[in-house]
Every structure is written in structure tokens, then in C-alpha cells.
Amino acid sequence: FGDSYIDQYDEATKSVPCLFNANNSVLVQPKGNWDWHNTLTQPGNRGTKSFFYDDAKNFIWPMTGFQQGDTVYIYCINLRKTGSGQYDMKNMGNTWAKIYMPTMKIVGYSKLQNMNEIGFAQGFINDPADKYLYTHGLKDSKIYVARIPKSNVNGPWQFWDGSNWQADINKIAVIANAPGFSVHFSKIKGKYLFLSSEFSMACDNGKDIYAATSNNVTGPFTARKVIYTVDDKVNGHLPFFYGALAHPEYINDKNELLINYSINGYAPCVPGCVEGKYNPDFYRPRAIRVPLSLLDIR
């Protein structure tokens, strides 16, 4: 997770403070075990609740990642924190956070190359039959794709230029467009699934989650179609929402895919902070099941 409340829930008032106390957090859930008592929170151990840290005193938003052998790699965005304690959100570069399994201990960070402000790690596609990892990026509602050799995940990336894979990120090609700032890519049964969300930055901005598919990691993708309309209304208003993420590891016996999204308040339509308290149900992950047939995956 990104910005998170950790150990801040007040059972008496059923509220949390108006401001979260961590810029990132990690929950470890046993696969297939939905009892929340068995899901562990990994706290920070450097005087902060945040699990990932930056010695330069910036803060980290984690994106997606993958596991290779005994190491989990998480793509981290390092964002600047000004001297006044405020954030100006300037990207200070991206890093791999390396986590040892199964202890979930951070064993190091390694700096990644310049990505031209493209937000990669919108999902990682790790096909066992392929010698490369693939990840899509987003910038200004444009979609791009890169690949990383599994034999050297710390080495140079390659970028799709519309015809070939090559090392110069300045030649990277747009392969699709997004309706907003929230996208995710995965591979299911030979199809590449492209999830996106209607633009939403405040209450009542948007409500739809879209899907498109392709036979190739580089596209072209089918026309996006609505697969779900968010219905988390409060006083008749829809929330600021984002982050439709597919979980191909959780396809049930009804051939339904698990997809989650997050809601982030109803301001300015419905006040979030009231007398120093915030309703935790305004700041939650949500989950839905979507038939693969609706996604045109069979």
C-alpha cells in the first residue's frame, strides 16, 4: 500500500486521525486464506511506521513487483520531502527494494536508470516460458512498455519503439491511451489484460472501471469497455477512486477474476475530516469478482 494508517484506529469513536502516519505499508496474506487474523502487517523498524525507507529522507510510494527465487523486487518511487516537512512530490528517482523471502526483511535498495518520468510498474508480467519480464508505464495518459532480462534484473532495461526492443528510452513508443491516471496490466490464459479507471480526482468525477485485451504485450488492444461501475455511494455521492488491479493468482472455480480498487474519500461533497476524526470506511480497498467471459478471456 501507499499512504496508510497503522495502529491508529480508535475503537471508541470508530475513527482514525485526519492524517495517516505512514507513506507505505506491507500486508502479508497466506495464499487462499481470507481470515484477516492471519494477515500480518510488516511495520517499519527505523523509527517510522513506513516499511520502505529512503536514507535521503525522501518518502517512498511502492508500486508492483515480482518474486525471483528467494527475492521479492518492489519498484519504488522516491518522492521529495522538503525541509519544512511538507511534500512537493518531485520524483527523485526510482529504486528496486529487495526483500528476502520468507522473512520479509529488506536486504537492500538499488537505483534504477532514468525513466523519463514514465511511471512503470503498472503490473509485472512474469511468464515462466519467457526469458524477459515485462512492465507497462504511464505518462500523461499514454501507455508504454519495457522489458527486463530475468538473468539480470538489475541491468539495463529495453523499450519498445513500435517495431523493436532497444535500449534508448527516448525512442519509446506509445502503444495505447488511458482514460485517467490509474492502469494495470497482467497476463491471463494467453491474453494481456489492460485495466483502467475513469478519471477521478474528487467526488463524482468518475465511476467506471474498464478492460481491454491484446494477444501481444505490445498491443494493439481492443477498445476498452466498462466491466464495473463503482457503487460506493455516501449521501448519493461517488468517491474519489483509483487502482483497479487484477489478481490472476485468484481465479475461482466459477472462472471469475479477483479485481480490487481503492476509494479515497468523498471530498468536497462529503466532509472527510470532522473534529479531528476521519471515517475509515472513506479510505478503503474494495474487491470485486469479474467473469473472465466479460473480459473476453476464455
Sequence and secondary structure as in RCSB ss.txt:
>XXXX:A:sequence
FGDSYIDQYDEATKSVPCLFNANNSVLVQPKGNWDWHNTLTQPGNRGTKSFFYDDAKNFIWPMTGFQQGDTVYIY
CINLRKTGSGQYDMKNMGNTWAKIYMPTMKIVGYSKLQNMNEIGFAQGFINDPADKYLYTHGLKDSKIYVARIPK
SNVNGPWQFWDGSNWQADINKIAVIANAPGFSVHFSKIKGKYLFLSSEFSMACDNGKDIYAATSNNVTGPFTARK
VIYTVDDKVNGHLPFFYGALAHPEYINDKNELLINYSINGYAPCVPGCVEGKYNPDFYRPRAIRVPLSLLDIR
>XXXX:A:secstr
  SB  S  BTTTTBEESS SBS  EEE  TT   GGG EEE  SSSSS SS  TTS EEEEEEEEEETTEEEEE
EEEEEE TTS EEEEEEEEEEEEEETTTTEEEEEEE    TT B  S EE  TT SEEEEEEEETTEEEEEEEEG
GGTTS  EEE SS EES GGG    EE SSS EEEEEETTEEEEEEE   SSTTS  EEEEEEESSTT      E
EEEE    BTTB   EEEEEEEEEEE TT EEEEEEEEE  TTTS SEETTEE GGGEEEEEEEEEGGGGT  
